[in-house]
């Protein structure tokens, strides 16, 4: 079977690669940050990309799926959400899974003198995107290629497109311990997640997939056990209005459900490896 080719495209001036399974399922990923900009699943766009996102080749892109590494948010000395989302990644080849027919594409980033000036460690990071009918999988593979140990936190910061954020329901986190970043309280969450203004919580990840109900659409959201946390975030109307790279009504069109490692940094010894994934599937 011939290996598929990823089509080279330019999106708002940035070099990108597109995988197309058929006329109803495709993805578009920028080399800048290995940032997934679009996932068309079963004929509809499933990711939110801000209409005011910056595409200057230096700044983080608002929306899609930013790769936050090797630091989540401001929990450490690095810039917010680390530095890899602001660097150009190298594209590997596309391939097809003979058994399922799914398409895969891998992007890679390795340490160099510039990264060591920000973070003095050696590494090889890879993001593999897997596209199937009505489904998308994203897998991060981290390898400590240096002679000293290092630790990391991070996330696949997935922005999901929704019809009306105030009407969505996210099932599967009932009873999970969580930290509410808005109140700095730690209590188990009760019931389904529903939005009423700004929402920012770090949950202990549930064993079973979550289910996002958005009108008639149901999306199953699963993550590997190696990602110990799930972050759910929406800026709400007031905060969104003050964000330069979001439109005033952007908060109503998105919900972030992130596979994350936030509360406990993971340590990797020399030559050690770590892998974590998130899978999205239309039910």
N, C-alpha and C positions, 0 to 999 in steps of 0.2 A: 504494500500500500504506500503510495506517494505521501511524503510528509507535506502538511499544509504550509502555506506561506502567510505570514502576517503582513498585511498591507500597510505600507508607510503612508501616513497622512500628516498634515499640519492642522492643528487646531489653535486658533487665536495666536498664531505665530510660534507655537511650540511643537516640536517633532513628537509624533505619536505613532502607535501601532494599533491596528484593528484586527481582531479575530472575528470572522463571520461564520457561524455554523450553517445558517440558512437565512431566509428573509425575515425571520422572526426572532432570532437570537444572535446577539453580537456584543462585543465589548470594545472599548477604546481606552488605551492606557498611554499616558504621557511618560516620556523618558525622564522628565524632571520629577524626581521624587518617586519614581515607579508608581505614579498617582493614577489610579483607576478613575476615569472621568465619566464613563457611561457603561451601563449594563442594560441592554435591551433584552428582556426576557418575555417570551410568548407575545412578542409584538409591541410591548410597551416599555418605556423608560422606567427603570426601577430605582435609580439613584438620583439624589438631588445634587445639582451643581448650581451654586449661586450665580445669578446673572451679573453680579459685580465682583466675581472672583478675579484675583490678579493673575496674569499670565506673563510675568516679566522675566521668567527664568531664574529668579532669585528668591522670590517670596513663596510662602506656603499657599497652596490653592484651596479656596474655601468650597467644600463639598466633595462629592465623589467618595473616594476612600484614601485619605492620607495615611501613610505609614509613619507612625509615631515611634521613633527609636533614636537612641537607646535610653530615652527618658520620657516618662509620661508627664504631661503638663509641666509644672514648675517644681516637681519633686526632686530637685537636685541642682547642680551648678550649671548645667547646660541651658541653651536657649529653650523656650517653651516647646515641648514635644520633641526635643532632640534636634538633630541636624540632618538626618537622612532624607527628610521630605523636601529639603531645599537643594539637593545635589542631583546631578545627572546620573542615571543608572545605565548600565549596559544591557542591551537586549540579547538574550539567547535565542535559540531557534524555537519555532513552533513545532508541535507534534500532535498526532492523533492517537487516542487510546483505541486499540483494535477491538477490544471487547465491547466498549460502550459507544464508541464514535465521538466521545467528548474531545474537544480541542484544548491544548495546553500551551502556555507561553510563560517563559521564565525571564525575569530581569534580575540583574546582579549588581552589587556594589561591594567593592573591596577597599580596605584602608590604604591610604597613601599619605604623603607628607602633609597635604592640606587637611585631611581628617585628623591626623595626629596632633596638629596644632590646636584643634578644638577638643579632642578626646584622645588621650595618649595611649591608645590600644590598637592592636591589630585584629582584623576581623574580615569575614566574608559573609555578606548577607544576600539572601535570594528570596524573591517573591514569585511564586508560581500561581498563575491564574488558570482556572479550569472552567470551561464553558460547555454546558449541555443544554438540552431542551428545557427551558424554564428553570434552570439552575445555574448557580455560580459558586465556585469554591476558590478561596484565597488561602495560600499557605506560606508562612514565613519560615525560612530555615536560617539559623544563625550558627556560625562556626567561629570559635576563638582560634585564630591562626597565629597568635603570639606566644610568648614565653611566660607571660604572667596572667593571672586570673583577672576577670572583670565581671561586673554585674550589670544588669539592665532592668528597666521597666519599659512598658510600651503598649501599643494597641494598633489594631486595624480599626481606624476611626470612621466607621461606615455611616454615611449619610443616606438614609432611605427616603425616597420621594413618597409622599402621602397626599391624599386628596384634601384632607382637613385634619390637621394635627389634633384639634380639640375633640375630634370624634373617634380617633383611633383607640384601640385597646390592645395591650401587650400582655399576653398570658404566659405563665410559667415561672414567675418570680415570687409568687405568694409564699411567705414564710422564710424567704432568703435573708440572711443578715445583710445590712447595707449601711453605707455612710452617706448621709444627706449633706452634700457640700454647701447647700444654702443655709442650713441651720446648724451644721457641725454636730449632728446627732447620729448616734448609731443605734438603730432599732431594727428588728426584723420587719420586712415589708409585708403589708397585709393586702391581699386581693390582687386584682389586675392592675397594671400600670395605666393610668389615664392622666391626661395633661390638663392642667388648669393654671396656665401661666408658666413661668420659668421652672425647669425641672433639671436637676443635676445630681445623679446618685451613682455610687459605685456599689454594685451588688456582688456578693459571692456567687459565682457562676452556678447555675442549675445543671443537674446531670442530663435532663431531657431537653430537647429543642424547645425554644420559645416559639410562640405563634402570634404574629402581628395581624390584627384584623383591621382592614382599611376599606370600608364599604364592602363590596362583594369580594374583594381580594384578600386572600389569606397567604401570608408568607411565613414559612418555617425558617427559623434562624438557629443554627447549631454551631457549637464551637468545641475545640479540643479541650480535654481536661488540663492540658499544659497552660492554657490561658485560664487562670484561676478566678478572674473577675469579669463582670459584664457592666459596662458603663452605658447608662441611658441618659441622653441629654437633649434638651430643647431650650433655646435662649429665651423664649417668651417674647411678647411684643415689645416691652420696654427696653430690654437689653438689645434685642435685634435692631431696634431703631437707632441705636448708638454705634452699631458695627459698620465700619466703612465698606467692608466687602460683602455686605448682605443688603438686599432690598428690604424696605420696611415690612413687607408682608411675607418675607422668606420663612419666618418661623412657622407659619401656617402650612408650609409645603414640605416640611422635613421632620424626621426624627432620627437621631443618632442612636444606634444599638451597636455597641463596640465590643469585640472580643479583646480583652485587655489583661495586662499584668500590672497592677497598680499598687496594691497594698504590701506585697512582699517582693522585693527585688530577687531576681534569679541570678545566681553566681555560676559562671562557666570557667572551669579550669582550662589550662592550656590544652588545645586540640579537642576540647569538649564541644558538643553540638546540642542545639535545642530546636524544636519544631513546634509550631502552633498554627491552627487553621480556624477559619470561619466558613460556614456553608449556608447559602441562601437558596431556598427552593420554593417555588410556587406550589401551594397545596391543591 
